[in-house]
């Protein structure tokens, strides 16, 4: 056996020992905190220098094996790691140092940075760095390629065969490409190998470095090869071009990936930069960061509202589409809440700041979107498992291919062995596999935020696709959640407007919601009202008052009977209105029944169309309410719901949802009140109406900021589109590696005489990642089907 044979076998044995050490060497697992351990601290770190999700997986593995760390989660799209650790054992500097040894940079994120983007890596900087390295690599790899491929055609092979001078030129140029342009890849690979954390950098580094070392021996010691009858060849062009193609892929990938956070950047750009506040009687413009809770702020037409608050003076129409997704401007007056970053359209008004900084709705939306993008969908578990063992397995396959080709391959066998070894390592890059799920989740949750839909986690996004039943609370979800005047029927000496004006005058002294609906309707119609000179309320019955010397009695039929007032002429109308789920109130003037008024919690205009959309999606729709069955059936009939659960007590709603679950299928609960919270938590998917209570929103998996029920259908459509996109991405990634690795190993050579060039393998590797990212970005064109 020749010295070259011994050298090759020794190298193969060394690689096998390396793989065994990598797989079976002792590794520390995550340290479990003891009972007396101080409460753990959670810190976020911005990560720079990463190339693909496998880089983040390496960071996660190394940190999870660090003493004092109890939990680690990483997200490639946001380039952030969240670490839970014991502060008695570790500091943030220790964690940053651990990551630095892997070849990356970890910077602690200060919570007070709030709405700024300082805590995320600057994607533009990442793209610029990738572009600069690519330019250098391309500029140097081009002459290397010309020397190897073009000059021999015109001047013969001798000028590029060792020890020719041009070989040394190739060596110098390739060395710069390898260790400068590809320096980050090698630095990360060394860190990963030392810490036994496999990632794609290991594959690229091992493959290209093997070709580089072989070529360098051939260039500087060609006599050693000739002595044993082996023609010395150099593969510098392969190394230089592979690094260049990989950097090309990384540059394009970084530029494409930067778009996955477009939704967050778009939201953050909405925030006003200054606010016009009233201090010491003067109006002054100050940076938004200096606004204090309780300060009075003036907003003129066309200006952005700087922070959240409540109008104290004036009125206007406000465009809230950037927050709620609703295109129709909303009328606002004194006492109404306003949202920071929305646009004042018509009038000027003054409001009191109630929430500032990271407490504003805009900041909470950005926070929730980021948290959702940082979570992992259940479908990603398979990809994580595969990616975790992928690199060592690929190295084993590469070694096996090298040995088989070296022993059984045609002459020169060392050349075939080296080509197959490098090709397998390069083409098997797990980038596409790691990008498949998080990229689609990032785009999907961002698109949801643009439509006024806040998705709390990737798991919620996946669950929404599986839904079979949607349970809708009636009050505040299907209906407006507050009584509105629907009918006025006058009788005798008074017409409709006169009757309504008198009733509104009498009800001014009442705090009952029904009274508020009557007064509000009269005000909206600009009717003249008076103040009562005497007022008396009858709990559960109605009220009496004196208006302009007239004795007014307003209330139920029972109250009328108790006061000997004949209502027979209006009883039929009252029964008809009651059958429609409306509350009927009689109005008597000076002892004579003069008419009736009907009040109801009216259905939201969009509810019927939303339920049609849900049914069109193949979902069963159920309405649940504590109201009596007559009222429930009336509302259900109006919006097209067939399955009604009426007279359900607030505490029994969760049990009702559980009953539906036990019948089979996956259930979503949609509600807005405190009494809906247990049911939201019980359901497979809880969806809260954004106009509801904070408790309901906190109990939910998805929040509809606008309160529009169409958001439920949109969320489900978005979920289905995202999950379909993820499956497509995973298919691309799996099929690529399934077909690519055997071809790279040379299985086609015996039959077709085809051997995959490592440069072609690097092109295919880059193309696979780009196909996944590009496919995920298609979600940005998602549009709800109305």
C-alpha positions, 0 to 999 in steps of 0.5 A: 500500500502506498503512502498516499493510501496510508494517508487517506485511510488515516484521515478517514479513521480520524474522521470516524473517531471524530464522529464517535466522539461527537455522538457519544462523548459525554455531554452535560445536560441542562442543569435542574435547579434545586429547591433552594435555588433563587428564583430564575431570571429570564433575559433576552439576547440579540444574536448576530453572525448567524447564517441559518436556523441550525446556527441558532440550534447550536447556540441553544444546545450549548447554552442548555448544557451550561451550568445554571441555565434551566431553559433556552429558546431561540428564534432565527427570524428575530435573531433572539435567544431567551435564556432562563438562568440562576443569577447566582451561577451565571451573569449575562456576560457569562452567557454572552461569552459562551455564545462568543466562543461559538463564533457569534455575538450575543448582546443582552436586551434591555427591557426599557428599550421598549418600542425601539428596534435597538434590541434586534440586530440591524438587518441592513447591517447584516445584509451590507456585511454579506454583500461586502464579503460576497464582492471580495469573494467574487472578485478573487474567485473569478481569476482562480476560476479563469486560471483553472478552466480558461487558460488551460484551453488556450495554453495547455495544462502545464501552466496550472499543474504544480509546481507552476507559478499560477498555482501559487497565485491560486493558493494566495487568492483562495486563501483570502477567499477562505479565511476572510470572505468565508471567515465567519463560516470557519469561526462558527464551525470551529466553535461548534466543533469544540462545543460539539454542537453541529450546524451547517457551518461544520459541513461547509468548513469540513468539505472546503477545508479538506479540498483546500488542504489536499490542494495545498499539499499537491501545490507545495509537495507535488513530488510526494504524489508523483513518487507514488504514481499519483498525478497532483491536482489542485482544487482551489477553484472548487473551494473558491467558487463554493465559498462564493456561491454559499455567500451568494446564497447567504446574501440573497437569503439575508435580504429575503429574510429581512422582509419577514419582519416587515410587519413589525417594522411597519407597525413601529414606524406608525408611532408619532415622534412628538406630542403637543402637551399642555404644561403650565398653561402653554402648548409645547412640542416634546419627544414622545418619550417625555410624555407622562401619564395624566398629561393633556395632549392636543391633536389637530386634524391630520396628525397622529395620536401620540399615545393612548388616552381618553378624550377630555374636550372636542370630537373628531373622526379617527382612522384606526385602520393601521391598528384594527384593520378596519378601513372605516373611520370611527367617530370619537367624542368626549369620554371615548378612548383613543389609540396611539399611532392612529390618525386624526381626520377631521376635528381638533381635540384634547385628550388625557394620556393614560398609557405611554411607552411599552404600555400602549396598545401599539407596543403591546401589539409589537410585543405579542407579534414578536412573542408569537414569532419566537414560538415553535409550532408543533409541526416544527418538532419533526424538523428540529429532531431531524436537524439535531442529528442531521449534521453528524449523520451527513458526515458519516455518509460523506466518510462512507462515500469517501472510503467506498470511492477510494477503495473501489473507485476508478483511477485516480480514486483519491480524486473521486473520493474527495469529490464525493466527500465534498459534494455530500457535505456541501449539498446536505446543508440543513438550512432549508429544513430549519427555515421551513417553519419559522419563516412562514410563522414570522410572515403569517403572524406579521400578516395577522397583525396587519389585519388586526389579528394578534396571534399569541403563538405558533401553536395557536396558528396551527390549531386554528387550521384544525378547527371543526366547531366555532362557539360564539358568545352572543352578547358583545360578540355577535351583538353590540353588547349594549342596548339600542333603541329599535322601535317607537310606536306612538298611540293617541295624541302624541306622534313618534318624535314627541313620545321619544322626546318625553321618554328621553326627558323622563329617563335622564335621571336613570342610570339603567342601560335601557334609559341610556339607549333612549336618551342616546337615540333622542340626542342623535335625532336632535330632539328637544328634551327637558329635565324632570322636576320629579323622578322616582325609580321602581327597581325591576319595573320602571320609572315615574317623572314629571315633565312639563307638568305631565305625569310620565310613567315608563316601564313594564306591562306589570307596572302599567297594570299596577297603576291601572293603565290599559295597555290592551291596544298595544299588547299585540305589538308588544308580543310581536316585538318580544318574540324578536328578542326585544325588551318592550317598555310602555309609556303612559302620559297623564294616566293614558297609555300613549305608546311603547318603546322597544330596546334590544342588544342589536346584532353587529352589522358584520356578524351575519356575513362573518357567520356565512364565511365560517360556514363556507369554511366547513365549520359548525357554528354554535351560539352560547348565551345566558339569555332566555331561549326566545331572545337567543333564537331570535338573534340566531335566526337573524344571523343564520345560526342553527345550533343554539345553547341558551340560558347557560349560566356564566360559570357553566360556559366552560362546561358547555365547551367541554361537552362539545369537545367530548363529542369530537372535533376541535373547538374555538371559543369566541367571547369578550367578557370576564365570564367568557375567560374560563370558556376561552381557556377550556377551548382548544383555541380561545379567540377574544374580541379586542373591545372586550375585557383585559381578562378575556384577552389574556385568556385567549390565544388570538385577539381580534383588535377591532372586535369585527367577527369577520376576524375569526374567519380571516384568522382561520383562513390565514392559519390554513394558508400558513400551515399549507405554506409550512408543509410545502416548505418542509416538502421542498427541504426533505425532498431536496436532501433525500434526492441530493445526498445520494446523487452527491455520493455518486450513485448515478456514476455506475449507470450514467457516468455522472459525478456531481461537481461540488460547485453544482452542489453549492448552487443547489444548496443555496437554491433550496434555502432561497426556494423555502424563503421565497415560498414563505414570503408569498404569504405577504400577499395573503388576502381574506376571502370575503 
